[in-house]
Amino acid sequence: MRHNPRASLDTRPPESPCLDPGLPVLLLRTNHNFFHHGTLGAIRSLGRAGVPVHAILEGRANPVSRSRYLREGHPWAPPVDRPSALLSHLRVISERVGGAALLLPLDDAGAIFVAEHADALAPAFVLPRQDPDVPRLVADKARLIESCAGYGLACPDSRTPGTSAEVDAAARAFGLPLVAKWARPWRLGPGLRSTTLVHTREDAHRLLAASHDAGPLILQRHIPPGGGDWFFHGYFDGALDCLFGGTGRKHLAHPPHAGHTVSGEWVDNPELTELAIRAVRLLGCRGLVDLDFRRDPRTGAYHLLDFNPRIGAQFRLFADRQGLDLARVLHLHQSGRRVPRPRPAYGRRLLVENHYLRQALGRPLRRDAPPRGALRRADELAWYAGDDLPPFFAMGRRTVLTAARRGLGKRGSGRPHDTHDTHTGERE
């Protein structure tokens, strides 16, 4: 077929909407995570658009701190359970930034804190309109389940046992394995998983006996993964209108079959989009949202598993054909600029290299091993970028060191490798 230059010219995507460089951004993350690729995605997306990006980081040990698009990294903040200290810390950073900045929380605890202290933050920061009690409502898995039942939104059958006898009753009612999750995972300590697939009643008893501020413990019916794990990311304005949104499917996750996205694809799914928008409006969450679903292969129903009232780590999957993504939509809207209609890039794929390689090299003989060629098919990598290489190399060095330490620890303890299948795993 003969090449038509005019056809190529006609189908070029328009230039990305211009962001206001006079509105800097401060990224707030409250949980230590040196491999949080969502932080790097936000730095690159906004920095490439000319926005000064500041971030609260653990220091130069965090690979993200090496990005050329980071204007300045700021000292780690006090925890959210010391709100006065955290507010003072943020005000000091605001003075260093030199004017009001758009405050962008990257985890649930940060989103809850920002919503509940918006009045105290407002003089120094620009914030999306939000009902102060909603982020805590949707992030708390026990309260989310209650709300879903009240609104008729499908979620897995659940019980909150208080005794060993109630654990046994849940096992009889739902069968094994069971999904066990903590209601408030943002309160878990380092190294603890928010969700676990338990194969025996004894495992469930041990979890119940554990004392956590993240409780209560929830036991859920396990939905087989055959229908796929899905997610929705969106941005909702003050009137709860969705200005930008997308549905994605997880092809790979960490841990396998669940957990956070390792390989995902932007998929046109009108049914799930309609369901997600309905859920967000019913629950009244404004601003950025990240919802996780699992489709039941037996009934075809999408079950809401998690509702995160903030940007998701894999948000760069939803970069449309004009360069618009959720971080940029937030910035456009909060700076008073028009948000153009999205131009979806269905089929776009994102891959998180460190977790992909860990699965590919660590489990080469498993039936659920990552498919070959996933790296080659990815449209965007979480860490590698030709115009910003230092974070990628720093991540590689830290990954090797972390793997070496874990290997030594496992040989010393004799513990088997973790192969849990969960609905949702580590926090993204």
KOLVEXTOR-972989 format. One record per residue (C-alpha): residue number from 1; residue in one letter; y negated, z, x. Coordinates in pm, whole numbers. Each point is the difference from the previous one (the first is absolute). Example, Ala and Ser with C-alpha at 12.3 -4.5 7.8 and 13.67 -1.06 7.14 Angstrom:
<pts>
+-----+---+--------+--------+--------+
:   k : r :      y :      z :      x :
+-----+---+--------+--------+--------+
:   1 : A :    450 :    780 :   1230 :
:   2 : S :   -344 :    -66 :    137 :
+-----+---+--------+--------+--------+
</pts>
This chain:
<pts>
+-----+---+--------+--------+--------+
:   k : r :      y :      z :      x :
+-----+---+--------+--------+--------+
:   1 : M :      0 :      0 :      0 :
:   2 : R :   -342 :    -99 :    133 :
:   3 : H :   -238 :    287 :     82 :
:   4 : N :   -305 :     15 :   -227 :
:   5 : P :   -299 :    165 :    178 :
:   6 : R :   -193 :     35 :   -324 :
:   7 : A :    288 :    188 :   -166 :
:   8 : S :      9 :    241 :    294 :
:   9 : L :   -375 :     56 :    -29 :
:  10 : D :     23 :     64 :   -373 :
:  11 : T :    270 :    264 :     32 :
:  12 : R :   -161 :    208 :    273 :
:  13 : P :    -54 :    363 :   -108 :
:  14 : P :   -363 :    107 :    -30 :
:  15 : E :   -150 :    225 :    261 :
:  16 : S :     67 :    371 :    -37 :
:  17 : P :   -270 :    186 :   -196 :
:  18 : C :   -260 :    161 :    226 :
:  19 : L :     12 :    378 :     30 :
:  20 : D :   -306 :    218 :     52 :
:  21 : P :    -12 :    104 :    370 :
:  22 : G :   -252 :    269 :    -97 :
:  23 : L :    272 :    207 :   -169 :
:  24 : P :    230 :    152 :    264 :
:  25 : V :    345 :    133 :    -87 :
:  26 : L :    169 :    326 :     98 :
:  27 : L :    381 :      6 :    -26 :
:  28 : L :    142 :    342 :    -92 :
:  29 : R :    363 :     83 :     70 :
:  30 : T :    120 :    360 :    -30 :
:  31 : N :    365 :    -23 :    111 :
:  32 : H :     93 :    -67 :    363 :
:  33 : N :    157 :   -345 :     25 :
:  34 : F :    -36 :   -200 :    321 :
:  35 : F :    172 :   -300 :   -162 :
:  36 : H :   -212 :    -29 :   -315 :
:  37 : H :    -54 :   -376 :      2 :
:  38 : G :   -217 :     21 :   -311 :
:  39 : T :   -272 :    162 :    210 :
:  40 : L :      8 :   -292 :    242 :
:  41 : G :      0 :   -249 :   -289 :
:  42 : A :   -317 :    153 :   -144 :
:  43 : I :   -172 :      5 :    340 :
:  44 : R :     79 :   -364 :     66 :
:  45 : S :    -77 :   -128 :   -349 :
:  46 : L :   -340 :    166 :    -27 :
:  47 : G :    -86 :    -34 :    369 :
:  48 : R :     64 :   -374 :     -1 :
:  49 : A :   -241 :    -26 :   -292 :
:  50 : G :   -274 :    161 :    208 :
:  51 : V :     18 :    350 :   -151 :
:  52 : P :    -34 :    295 :    242 :
:  53 : V :    329 :    190 :    -36 :
:  54 : H :     39 :    365 :     98 :
:  55 : A :    325 :    198 :    -23 :
:  56 : I :    120 :    356 :     36 :
:  57 : L :    285 :    -27 :    251 :
:  58 : E :    224 :    213 :    219 :
:  59 : G :   -168 :   -141 :    312 :
:  60 : R :     95 :   -270 :    250 :
:  61 : A :    368 :     86 :    -49 :
:  62 : N :    -21 :   -180 :   -335 :
:  63 : P :     55 :   -376 :     58 :
:  64 : V :   -254 :    -80 :   -272 :
:  65 : S :   -277 :    145 :    217 :
:  66 : R :     33 :   -303 :    233 :
:  67 : S :   -115 :   -254 :   -259 :
:  68 : R :   -301 :   -208 :     98 :
:  69 : Y :   -117 :     19 :   -363 :
:  70 : L :    -32 :    379 :     -2 :
:  71 : R :   -364 :     97 :     46 :
:  72 : E :     84 :    364 :     79 :
:  73 : G :    286 :    246 :    -31 :
:  74 : H :    -91 :    354 :   -105 :
:  75 : P :    179 :    332 :     64 :
:  76 : W :    286 :    105 :   -222 :
:  77 : A :   -114 :    186 :   -310 :
:  78 : P :     91 :    346 :   -134 :
:  79 : P :    276 :     -4 :   -265 :
:  80 : V :    -79 :    -49 :   -368 :
:  81 : D :     98 :    359 :    -79 :
:  82 : R :   -316 :    101 :    188 :
:  83 : P :   -245 :   -197 :   -215 :
:  84 : S :   -319 :    156 :    132 :
:  85 : A :     96 :    -78 :    360 :
:  86 : L :    101 :   -355 :    -90 :
:  87 : L :   -326 :    -59 :   -189 :
:  88 : S :   -200 :    124 :    299 :
:  89 : H :    199 :   -223 :    234 :
:  90 : L :    -64 :   -306 :   -216 :
:  91 : R :   -372 :     75 :    -21 :
:  92 : V :    -21 :     20 :    379 :
:  93 : I :    172 :   -338 :     27 :
:  94 : S :   -239 :   -144 :   -257 :
:  95 : E :   -292 :    102 :    220 :
:  96 : R :    162 :   -171 :    297 :
:  97 : V :     56 :   -316 :   -203 :
:  98 : G :   -368 :      3 :    -83 :
:  99 : G :    -18 :    -41 :   -376 :
: 100 : A :    211 :      2 :   -312 :
: 101 : A :    347 :   -148 :     62 :
: 102 : L :    271 :   -119 :   -236 :
: 103 : L :    273 :    265 :     19 :
: 104 : L :    349 :   -151 :    -21 :
: 105 : P :    295 :    247 :    -19 :
: 106 : L :    333 :   -137 :    123 :
: 107 : D :    240 :    262 :   -136 :
: 108 : D :     49 :    195 :   -322 :
: 109 : A :   -133 :    332 :    129 :
: 110 : G :   -319 :   -171 :    113 :
: 111 : A :    -41 :   -182 :   -331 :
: 112 : I :     46 :    326 :   -193 :
: 113 : F :   -250 :    179 :    224 :
: 114 : V :   -262 :   -274 :    -33 :
: 115 : A :     31 :    -10 :   -380 :
: 116 : E :    -22 :    378 :    -39 :
: 117 : H :   -295 :     36 :    239 :
: 118 : A :   -191 :   -315 :    -90 :
: 119 : D :   -319 :    186 :    -91 :
: 120 : A :     -9 :    176 :    338 :
: 121 : L :     73 :   -327 :    184 :
: 122 : A :   -232 :   -227 :   -197 :
: 123 : P :   -322 :     53 :    199 :
: 124 : A :    169 :   -112 :    322 :
: 125 : F :    259 :   -247 :   -129 :
: 126 : V :     44 :   -287 :   -243 :
: 127 : L :    296 :     56 :   -233 :
: 128 : P :    160 :   -191 :   -287 :
: 129 : R :    -39 :    162 :   -338 :
: 130 : Q :    304 :    218 :    -73 :
: 131 : D :     99 :    277 :   -241 :
: 132 : P :     44 :    300 :    232 :
: 133 : D :    332 :    117 :   -144 :
: 134 : V :    180 :   -335 :    -25 :
: 135 : P :    112 :    -58 :    363 :
: 136 : R :    178 :    337 :      8 :
: 137 : L :    156 :    -74 :   -339 :
: 138 : V :    152 :   -335 :    102 :
: 139 : A :     99 :    101 :    355 :
: 140 : D :    193 :    306 :   -124 :
: 141 : K :    341 :   -145 :    -86 :
: 142 : A :     84 :    271 :   -254 :
: 143 : R :   -327 :    -48 :   -189 :
: 144 : L :     37 :   -379 :     25 :
: 145 : I :    344 :     20 :   -166 :
: 146 : E :   -145 :    210 :   -283 :
: 147 : S :   -286 :   -247 :    -48 :
: 148 : C :    237 :   -298 :     -2 :
: 149 : A :    208 :    166 :   -271 :
: 150 : G :   -314 :     61 :   -206 :
: 151 : Y :   -119 :   -359 :     30 :
: 152 : G :    340 :   -168 :    -33 :
: 153 : L :      7 :   -132 :    356 :
: 154 : A :    349 :    -45 :    143 :
: 155 : C :     97 :    222 :    292 :
: 156 : P :    342 :    126 :    115 :
: 157 : D :    160 :    280 :   -203 :
: 158 : S :   -102 :    321 :    175 :
: 159 : R :     55 :    375 :      3 :
: 160 : T :   -173 :    279 :    186 :
: 161 : P :    270 :    258 :     76 :
: 162 : G :    -85 :    360 :     67 :
: 163 : T :    352 :    127 :     58 :
: 164 : S :    328 :   -121 :    152 :
: 165 : A :    147 :    -21 :   -351 :
: 166 : E :   -280 :   -241 :    -99 :
: 167 : V :     73 :   -211 :    309 :
: 168 : D :    363 :    -26 :   -112 :
: 169 : A :   -112 :    -91 :   -352 :
: 170 : A :   -218 :   -282 :    135 :
: 171 : A :    292 :   -131 :    207 :
: 172 : R :    223 :     -4 :   -309 :
: 173 : A :   -267 :   -171 :   -210 :
: 174 : F :   -110 :   -265 :    250 :
: 175 : G :    304 :    -34 :    224 :
: 176 : L :     -1 :    -21 :    378 :
: 177 : P :   -180 :   -102 :    211 :
: 178 : L :   -325 :    160 :   -115 :
: 179 : V :   -351 :    -67 :    119 :
: 180 : A :   -172 :    320 :    113 :
: 181 : K :   -374 :      0 :     53 :
: 182 : W :   -276 :    253 :     49 :
: 183 : A :   -275 :      2 :   -260 :
: 184 : R :   -286 :     32 :    252 :
: 185 : P :    113 :   -191 :    311 :
: 186 : W :   -341 :     15 :    167 :
: 187 : R :     71 :    369 :     64 :
: 188 : L :    318 :    -64 :    197 :
: 189 : G :      1 :     82 :    368 :
: 190 : P :     61 :   -257 :    276 :
: 191 : G :    348 :   -148 :     19 :
: 192 : L :     90 :     85 :   -361 :
: 193 : R :     87 :   -280 :   -242 :
: 194 : S :   -159 :      2 :   -344 :
: 195 : T :    297 :   -167 :   -168 :
: 196 : T :    372 :     14 :     77 :
: 197 : L :    315 :   -142 :   -152 :
: 198 : V :    247 :    287 :    -35 :
: 199 : H :    370 :    -81 :    -30 :
: 200 : T :    135 :    350 :    -68 :
: 201 : R :   -102 :    300 :   -208 :
: 202 : E :      1 :    208 :    317 :
: 203 : D :   -274 :   -219 :    150 :
: 204 : A :   -209 :     48 :   -315 :
: 205 : H :     58 :    375 :     13 :
: 206 : R :   -124 :     10 :    360 :
: 207 : L :   -318 :   -184 :    -96 :
: 208 : L :    -62 :    236 :   -290 :
: 209 : A :     41 :    298 :    233 :
: 210 : A :   -259 :   -139 :    240 :
: 211 : S :   -344 :    155 :    -45 :
: 212 : H :   -283 :   -255 :     -2 :
: 213 : D :   -357 :     -8 :   -120 :
: 214 : A :     94 :   -355 :   -103 :
: 215 : G :    217 :    126 :   -289 :
: 216 : P :    131 :     -1 :   -260 :
: 217 : L :    309 :   -203 :     80 :
: 218 : I :     67 :   -291 :   -234 :
: 219 : L :    345 :   -154 :    -54 :
: 220 : Q :     14 :   -351 :   -142 :
: 221 : R :    261 :   -246 :   -113 :
: 222 : H :     61 :   -253 :    278 :
: 223 : I :    -90 :   -355 :   -106 :
: 224 : P :    212 :   -259 :    188 :
: 225 : P :   -213 :   -214 :    232 :
: 226 : G :    131 :   -333 :   -133 :
: 227 : G :   -313 :    -67 :   -207 :
: 228 : G :   -224 :     36 :    301 :
: 229 : D :   -275 :    232 :    116 :
: 230 : W :   -348 :   -111 :   -103 :
: 231 : F :   -358 :    115 :     43 :
: 232 : F :   -346 :    -67 :   -141 :
: 233 : H :   -329 :     39 :    183 :
: 234 : G :   -331 :    -24 :   -178 :
: 235 : Y :   -366 :     96 :    -21 :
: 236 : F :   -145 :    125 :   -331 :
: 237 : D :   -369 :     39 :    -76 :
: 238 : G :   -170 :    274 :   -202 :
: 239 : A :    102 :   -166 :   -327 :
: 240 : L :    365 :    -17 :    119 :
: 241 : D :    -15 :   -378 :     31 :
: 242 : C :    224 :   -135 :    275 :
: 243 : L :   -222 :   -199 :    238 :
: 244 : F :    285 :    -87 :    239 :
: 245 : G :    373 :     61 :    -12 :
: 246 : G :    335 :   -128 :    117 :
: 247 : T :    372 :     63 :    -45 :
: 248 : G :    234 :      3 :    296 :
: 249 : R :    372 :     28 :     60 :
: 250 : K :    155 :    194 :    286 :
: 251 : H :    254 :   -205 :    192 :
: 252 : L :     45 :    273 :    259 :
: 253 : A :    -93 :    366 :     -4 :
: 254 : H :     20 :    301 :    228 :
: 255 : P :    246 :    165 :    -67 :
: 256 : P :    207 :   -304 :   -111 :
: 257 : H :    -16 :    -87 :   -372 :
: 258 : A :   -290 :    241 :    -49 :
: 259 : G :   -279 :    180 :    176 :
: 260 : H :   -313 :   -180 :    108 :
: 261 : T :    -27 :   -376 :     32 :
: 262 : V :    125 :   -165 :    318 :
: 263 : S :      5 :   -354 :   -138 :
: 264 : G :   -174 :    -90 :   -324 :
: 265 : E :    -97 :   -312 :   -192 :
: 266 : W :   -282 :    -70 :   -245 :
: 267 : V :    177 :   -107 :   -320 :
: 268 : D :   -147 :   -126 :   -326 :
: 269 : N :    136 :    253 :   -252 :
: 270 : P :   -213 :      2 :   -318 :
: 271 : E :    227 :    250 :   -176 :
: 272 : L :    -35 :    258 :    277 :
: 273 : T :   -372 :    -68 :     39 :
: 274 : E :    -55 :     68 :   -371 :
: 275 : L :    211 :    317 :     19 :
: 276 : A :   -182 :    131 :    310 :
: 277 : I :   -346 :    -64 :   -146 :
: 278 : R :    104 :    174 :   -320 :
: 279 : A :    127 :    302 :    196 :
: 280 : V :   -321 :     25 :    203 :
: 281 : R :   -217 :    -17 :   -311 :
: 282 : L :    208 :    254 :   -191 :
: 283 : L :    -14 :    244 :    290 :
: 284 : G :   -369 :    -72 :     62 :
: 285 : C :      8 :    -59 :    376 :
: 286 : R :   -296 :   -195 :    141 :
: 287 : G :    -53 :   -154 :    339 :
: 288 : L :    297 :    -94 :    221 :
: 289 : V :    358 :     53 :   -117 :
: 290 : D :    350 :    -58 :    140 :
: 291 : L :    292 :     23 :   -247 :
: 292 : D :    374 :    -20 :     81 :
: 293 : F :    262 :   -126 :   -246 :
: 294 : R :    373 :    -62 :     -6 :
: 295 : R :    147 :   -250 :   -245 :
: 296 : D :    318 :    116 :   -169 :
: 297 : P :    251 :   -287 :     35 :
: 298 : R :    185 :    119 :   -310 :
: 299 : T :   -295 :     -3 :   -241 :
: 300 : G :   -268 :   -204 :    178 :
: 301 : A :   -251 :    284 :    -46 :
: 302 : Y :   -247 :     87 :    277 :
: 303 : H :     -3 :    375 :     72 :
: 304 : L :   -314 :    154 :    147 :
: 305 : L :    104 :    203 :    306 :
: 306 : D :   -328 :     93 :    168 :
: 307 : F :   -371 :    -28 :    -65 :
: 308 : N :   -223 :     23 :    307 :
: 309 : P :   -374 :     30 :    -81 :
: 310 : R :   -111 :   -180 :    317 :
: 311 : I :     46 :   -314 :    206 :
: 312 : G :    359 :    -77 :    106 :
: 313 : A :     98 :    -51 :    362 :
: 314 : Q :    125 :   -354 :    -75 :
: 315 : F :   -322 :   -107 :   -175 :
: 316 : R :    -48 :   -293 :    238 :
: 317 : L :    290 :   -174 :   -172 :
: 318 : F :   -248 :    -68 :   -280 :
: 319 : A :   -253 :   -202 :    202 :
: 320 : D :    -84 :   -294 :   -222 :
: 321 : R :    -90 :   -359 :     87 :
: 322 : Q :   -369 :     84 :     43 :
: 323 : G :     62 :    294 :    236 :
: 324 : L :    -47 :    265 :   -268 :
: 325 : D :    212 :    317 :     13 :
: 326 : L :    -24 :    345 :   -158 :
: 327 : A :   -205 :    156 :    281 :
: 328 : R :   -253 :   -281 :    -27 :
: 329 : V :     -3 :     17 :   -381 :
: 330 : L :    -79 :    372 :     23 :
: 331 : H :   -283 :    -68 :    244 :
: 332 : L :   -147 :   -285 :   -205 :
: 333 : H :      4 :    204 :   -320 :
: 334 : Q :   -139 :    320 :    153 :
: 335 : S :   -280 :   -191 :    177 :
: 336 : G :   -106 :   -158 :   -329 :
: 337 : R :    119 :   -350 :     85 :
: 338 : R :    192 :   -231 :   -231 :
: 339 : V :    378 :      3 :     26 :
: 340 : P :    120 :   -360 :    -43 :
: 341 : R :    309 :    -95 :   -197 :
: 342 : P :    313 :     38 :    212 :
: 343 : R :    179 :   -309 :    126 :
: 344 : P :    358 :    132 :     36 :
: 345 : A :    216 :   -106 :    293 :
: 346 : Y :    342 :     36 :   -163 :
: 347 : G :    281 :     -7 :    251 :
: 348 : R :   -206 :    165 :    272 :
: 349 : R :    212 :    237 :    213 :
: 350 : L :    -86 :    305 :    207 :
: 351 : L :    228 :    166 :    255 :
: 352 : V :    -29 :    334 :    183 :
: 353 : E :    137 :    -80 :    345 :
: 354 : N :     95 :    342 :    132 :
: 355 : H :    211 :     96 :   -303 :
: 356 : Y :    153 :   -348 :    -22 :
: 357 : L :    110 :      6 :    363 :
: 358 : R :    130 :    354 :    -38 :
: 359 : Q :    227 :   -114 :   -282 :
: 360 : A :     96 :   -331 :    160 :
: 361 : L :     92 :    154 :    335 :
: 362 : G :    129 :    334 :   -124 :
: 363 : R :    229 :   -123 :   -279 :
: 364 : P :    117 :   -352 :    102 :
: 365 : L :    339 :     28 :   -173 :
: 366 : R :   -112 :    152 :   -332 :
: 367 : R :     24 :   -202 :   -319 :
: 368 : D :   -365 :     83 :    -72 :
: 369 : A :   -123 :   -101 :    346 :
: 370 : P :   -333 :   -188 :     -4 :
: 371 : P :     35 :   -376 :    -46 :
: 372 : R :    -53 :   -218 :    301 :
: 373 : G :   -323 :   -193 :     15 :
: 374 : A :   -208 :    257 :   -191 :
: 375 : L :   -245 :     24 :    290 :
: 376 : R :    -38 :   -376 :     11 :
: 377 : R :    -57 :    -29 :   -376 :
: 378 : A :   -267 :    272 :    -16 :
: 379 : D :   -353 :   -119 :    -79 :
: 380 : E :   -145 :    324 :    133 :
: 381 : L :    131 :    264 :    236 :
: 382 : A :   -113 :    359 :    -37 :
: 383 : W :    -65 :     54 :    372 :
: 384 : Y :    -14 :   -330 :    186 :
: 385 : A :   -324 :   -201 :    -18 :
: 386 : G :   -107 :   -256 :    259 :
: 387 : D :   -362 :    114 :    -17 :
: 388 : D :     86 :    372 :     29 :
: 389 : L :    300 :     56 :    229 :
: 390 : P :    -53 :    354 :    143 :
: 391 : P :    122 :    187 :   -313 :
: 392 : F :    321 :   -205 :      2 :
: 393 : F :     80 :     80 :    362 :
: 394 : A :    -93 :    366 :    -44 :
: 395 : M :    224 :     20 :   -308 :
: 396 : G :    287 :   -151 :    199 :
: 397 : R :    -34 :    256 :    278 :
: 398 : R :    -15 :    289 :   -244 :
: 399 : T :    296 :   -135 :   -200 :
: 400 : V :    217 :     -9 :    312 :
: 401 : L :   -101 :    354 :     95 :
: 402 : T :     64 :    130 :   -352 :
: 403 : A :    340 :   -171 :    -20 :
: 404 : A :     97 :    146 :    338 :
: 405 : R :    -93 :    352 :   -112 :
: 406 : R :    192 :    -37 :   -326 :
: 407 : G :    304 :   -133 :    185 :
: 408 : L :      3 :    297 :    233 :
: 409 : G :    -42 :    238 :   -291 :
: 410 : K :    290 :   -153 :   -196 :
: 411 : R :    234 :     10 :    298 :
: 412 : G :    -92 :    363 :     50 :
: 413 : S :     49 :     96 :   -365 :
: 414 : G :    294 :   -223 :    -82 :
: 415 : R :   -162 :   -105 :   -329 :
: 416 : P :    101 :   -335 :   -149 :
: 417 : H :   -254 :   -276 :    -56 :
: 418 : D :   -188 :     28 :   -331 :
: 419 : T :    116 :   -270 :   -243 :
: 420 : H :   -153 :    132 :   -325 :
: 421 : D :    -63 :   -243 :   -285 :
: 422 : T :   -292 :    129 :   -202 :
: 423 : H :   -226 :   -128 :   -275 :
: 424 : T :   -301 :     70 :    214 :
: 425 : G :     -9 :    145 :    347 :
: 426 : E :   -269 :     69 :    256 :
: 427 : R :   -358 :     -2 :   -117 :
: 428 : E :   -180 :   -327 :     61 :
+-----+---+--------+--------+--------+
</pts>
